[in-house]
Amino acid sequence: MCALVGGYRAAERDRVVAGYRRDRFEPQRELRLTLPDGSPIPPERRVVGRGADLHVFVGTAWYRIALDELL
């Protein structure tokens, strides 16, 4: 499983497409990253993928989501 984060436009900065990589990427689900309370992630954030997790840093807050939770 893998995920692609972002897009070509500023409005797609919180976009995530999760899927499987076989002979090619096979998208399974598209969603938007949000904070735990459902509010949008501010533009001043950093998203890092490590292993099977996405890490989102907003100021001093650190959020983690497992890729298998996206499907």
CORWO-V446089 format. One line per field, one symbol per residue. burial: b if it has 24 or more other C-alpha atoms within 12 Angstrom, else e. A space follows every 10 residues. Layout:
burial=???
This chain:
burial=bbbbbeeeee eebbbbbbbe eeeeeeeeee ebbbeeeeee beeeebbeee eeebebeeee eeebbebeeb e
